[in-house]
Every structure is written in structure tokens, then in C-alpha cells.
Amino acid sequence: MENNSEVVFVLQGLNDSLTNRQMYFAVALMSYLFTIFVNLTLIVTVCLERTLHEPIYIFLCNLCFNGICGASSFYPKLLHDLLSDSNVITYAGCLTQMFVVYYYIFCEFTSLTIMAYDRYLAICKPLQYPMLMPVQRVVLLLLLTWCFSLLETIIGVILTTRLPLCRRHINRILCTNWEVVKLSCANTTSSNIYGIVLIFTHTSQTGLILVSYYHLVRASLRLASNRRKFIQTCVPHLATLLIFVSSQVFDSIYSRYGGGTLQVLQNLLAAELLVVPPLINPIIYGINLHQIRARIILNFSYKPGS
């Protein structure tokens, strides 16, 4: 086949949606705008309110910013394709979308791991918490999140770019690493091994989260004040984690075994990871965290001169 840089992929995910594209465009546009709105609302609220300049809220802002990046890796291309007669993407465009999508996924999981560690320190070691989680450590953990996720993404994309391609039809509405690897006509052992390494890495992160929650549950059973903290900050974190992990599992299962399912179902499973967590996360936290909820209500209910 031609040089990879000259390849133009055909995205076949919208082939069965030709007659309803205007409706899908309107729904997708509203969903994207609302996702941006709720995430920016939470970020701006935390940034403007000095009483919210605490580690948990800073980590939450990072989660929301990452959600905006994840949604923006998906919606603009989808909206363009819904208005276009040909759903194609260049090799460079595919790699760019793939890079942002996987950076979002890795950053999301690492962020949730660090947030679990932060809640463990806040609830299980409340007296030492200010000393254990100073501003310098918060910045260091954020840098660790971004750099570690960037390293994971770069390695995966480089391994994919080394593969020669024999086909150019992608049966999805977006580019993902596994779908491009399946188009290769060469040995993909290196990509498969790296996939196993990623599974081991994120399984280890899952183990850290489970250990943190084991101690959190024990601490919450001992004191009523710990139970309140657990309900206010850990329950939304746990809900966010479950939504993200379930979305990732569905996406992985579909990518490998979903070729024979209905196209609409395929599209829903492919998009869930980039649609549901970025939209739901700020809503869950905005409802459950009293400080954020009260400040948002105050900002939107304020009347000049009243």
C-alpha cells in the first residue's frame, strides 16, 4: 500500500445514519455545548472562590479540564462528518485524534487514582493532611498525572505509526489505536505486548484505589464525621470511577468483539467513553459537594440591586 502519510481513512460508522443526520447533528451539538458549559462552570466556580482552593477541588478542576479535552477530541469531527457527504480522515488527523483520545483516557484514570489517594489522606489522616498534601505536592501530583499519561500515549502512538497499513476502512465514528492496528498487514506483537503492559499498569492503579477505599470505608464506620466526608466526597468519586471504568470496558469489548452488532449500538458504545464521563462528572460533583453547589446556586441566583 502507499506510504502511511498518504493514507486517507474512511470512517464507516455513520453509514446507516444518512437519513437522520440533521437530528443527530442537533443532539450532538447540544450535548457538546452542555458538556463544555457544565465543566467550565465548575472550573470557574472553583477558580473564583478562594474558599475552594483546596486539593480536592483543584484535582476536580483537572478532571473537568481533561473532560473538555476528551469531548473536544470527538465532537468537532463528528459534527463535521454529520454535515459532510464523505466521512474521511487523513492519517495525520487520525493519529491526532487517537493521541488526544488516549491521553484523555490515561489522564482520567490517573487523576481518579490520585483523587482516591487524596481522599484517603483527608479522611484517614485528617490531622496530618495539611502537612501531607501541601500546595507543592498537589502541583507535583498534577505534573505526574500529565507526564505519565503523556508518556503512555506517546509510546502507544509511536508503536502504531511503525505499522504498515493494508486497508483503510475503519468501522467506527472515530479513530482509535486498536482499529488502526487491525488495518496493519505486518506483525503487531509489539502493540499487543504494550497493550498488556497498559493493562498491568492500570490494574495496579485499580489496586491502589481499592486499598484506599478499604481504609476509607473502615474510617467512615468509626466516626460520624468521617461518614459525612465519605458521602460528600468519596461517593461522587466512586460514581465517577464506576462510570469511567464501565465505559472503558464497554469500549474495549466493542472494539474487539463488536463487529457484528448493529451499527447504532456500535456507535453508542464507541462514543460512550468520550460522551458520558465528561458530561456526568461535573454534575455528580456539583450536586454532591455542598460548597460547590452552594456557590453555583448563589452565582446563578444573584440579582443586581437585590
N, C-alpha and C positions, 0 to 999 in steps of 0.2 A: 504494500500500500504506500501512498505518498508520505512524505515527511510529516511527522506529527503536527508540526506548526502550521501545516496547510490544511489540516483536517477540520471539517465543519460537521458537528454532531447534529443529528435530527432528534429532537425530543418528541416522543410519540405519546406522551401522557395525556394530551388534550385531544387526541383524535376522535374520541367518542363524545366530545362536548361542543361540537361545532354549532349546533342549533341553539345552545343556551349560553353562549359566551358573554353576551351583554349582561345577563343576570349574574353570572359568576364574577364578571369584572366589578360590578357594583358591590357585591358581597365582599370580594377580596379587598377592594379599595377601602370600604368602611372598616373592615377588620384591621387592616394595616394602620389606618389613621387612628383608630381607637387604641390599638396596641401602643403606638407612639405616644398618644395622649396620656394614658394611664401610667406608663413608665416615666415620662418626663414630669408628670405631676408629682409623683413620689420623689424623684430625684431633686426637683426644685424645692419641694417642701423641706426635705432634709437639709439642703444646702442653705436655705434662708433662715431656718430655725436653729439658733445656737444651742438650744437645749437638746437637740437631736444629734449633735456632733459627738456621737459615741460609736465604738467599734461596730456594734450590731447594725446600726443604721448606715454606717459607711460601707460595710460589706453588702448590705441590701442595695445601696446605690450602685455598687459594682455589678450586682446581679441584674439590676434593671437595665443598666447600660449595655451589658452583654446581651440581654434580651432584645434590645433595639437593634444591635448588630446582627443577631441571628435572624430576626424578622426581615431586616433590610437585605439579607443575602438571598431571600426567597421572593418576597412580594414584588419588587420592581420588575424582575424578569418575568414573573407570572403575569403581571398586569400588561406588560408589553406583548407577551405571547397571546393573551386573550384578545388583543386588538389586531393581531397580525395573522396573515394568511399562512405564513410558513413559520414553524416553530423550530428554529435552528439556533445554535450557539457555537462560536468559534472555539478552537482548542484552548486558546488563552483565556477566553471568557469562562469556559468550563472549569479550568484549573483555578481561576479566581473565585468562582462561586464555591467550588469544592473546598478551597482553602478557608474561606470565611465561615462556611457551614461547620467544618470540623473544628476550627478554632473556637467557635461558639460552643460546640458540644463539650470539648475538653475543658474550656474555661468554666462552663456551667457546673460541671461535675466537681472540679477542683474547688470552685467557690463554695459549693454546698458542703464539701468536706471541711473547709476552713471554718465555715459558719457553725458546723456541728462542734468543732473544737472550741470555738469561742463560747458557745452556749455551755459546754462542759465546764470551762473555767469560770464563767459567770455564776453558775448555779452550784457547782460542787466546791468551788473555792472562792466564795464571794469576798472574803476579807483580803485575799491576795490578788484579786482580779485587777485592780488598777495598776499594780506593780507587774503582773504577768502579761497584761495587754496594754502597754503604753502606746502612744502615737507611733513611735518608731517601729514597733513590732507590727502594728496594723499596716503601715506602709510596706514593710518587708514582706508580709504575707500577701499583700496585693501584687507586689512585684513578682513574687514566687508564682502566684496564680497565672499571671500573664506570660511570664517567661517559660514556665514549664509547659503550658498549653501551646505556646508558640513553637517550642521545640518538638513536641509531639506532632503538631500539624506539619511542620516543615519536613520532617523525616518521611511522613506518610506521602506527602505530595511529591517529594523527590523520587521516592521508590516508584510511584505511579508514572512519572514523566519518563522513566527509563524503559518503559514497556512499549514495544512497537504495537500498533493497532491494526487489526484486520477488518474491523467492522465499525460503523459509525452511527448506528441507530440505538438510542437509549430509550427504554420503555418506561420512562418516568417524566415528571414535570420539572425536574431539576437535576443537576449533575451531582453525583456522589462518587466517592472513591471506589466503592465496590462495583458500581455499574460500569465505570470506565475500565477497571481491571478485568472485568468479564469480557471486554471487547478485545483484549490482547490476544495475539497469536503466538506469544512466547511463554516461557515458564514463569509462573507467578509465585514461586516458592518464597521469594524474599518478602513480597507483600503479605503472603499468608502468615509467615513467621512473625512479621511485625504486628499483624492483627492479633496473634496470640499474646505477644508482649503487651499490647494495649489492654487486652482482656485481663491479664495478670495485674497490670498496674491499677486499673480501675476496680478490680476485685479487692485489691489491697486497700484502696480508698474506701470502698464499701465496708470493709472490716473495721477501719478506723471509725467510721460513722456509727456502726453497730456497737462498738465498745463504748463510744461516747454516750450513746443513748442508754446503754445498760447502766452506766453510772448516773445519768440524768434521771432515769426512772427511779432508781434507788434513792437518790437525794430528794426527789419530789414526794416520795412516800413518807419521808421522815418529818418534813416540815410543811405547814400550810403555805408559808411564804414561797417556798420552792415550788409548790404545786401551781401557784398563781403565775410565777415566772415561766414554768414549763408550758402552761396552757397558752400564755400570751406570746411567747417567742419560739418555743420548740414545736408546738403543734403546727403553726404555719410553715415552719422549716420542713417538718416531716411531710406535710401535704405537698409542698413544692418538690421535695425529693422523690416522693412516690409518683407524682405526675411526670416528672422528667425521666425517671428510670423506666416507667411503663411505656412512655412514648419512644424511648430509645430501643426497648426490647421489641415493640411492635415494628419499628422501622427496620431493625436488623432481620427480623423474621420475614418481613415482606420482601426486603432486598434479596434474600437468598432463596426463599421458597414461595414467593407470592406471584410468580409469573403467570399462573393460570387463573387467578382471581379476576373478578370484574374490574374494569378499568376505573370506575368511580371509586370503588373500595381501595384500589391500589393508590389512587391519588390522595385519598384521605389519609391512609397510613403513611404515605411518603411525606405529606405536609405536616402531620400532627406534631412532630418534634420541633418544627420551626414556627408553629402557629399557637399551640396550646400553652406551653410553659411561658413564653414571653407575654402572653395575654393574661394568664391566670395569676402568675407570681405577684405582681404589684397589687392585684385585687385582694388576694389572700392576706398579704401583709398589711395592706391598707385597712382591712376590716378588723383584723385581729390585734394589731398593735395600737393600743389606746392613744399613745402620744401622737402617732402619725394620723390616725383617724380624726382626732380632735382638731389638729392643726389644719387638715384638709377641709373639714366641715367649716371651721372658722374662716378660712380664706374664701370659700365659695359662698358663704352666707353673709359676708361683710357688705354693708351698705354705706356708701359715703354719706356723711352727715347724720347718721343714725346714732 
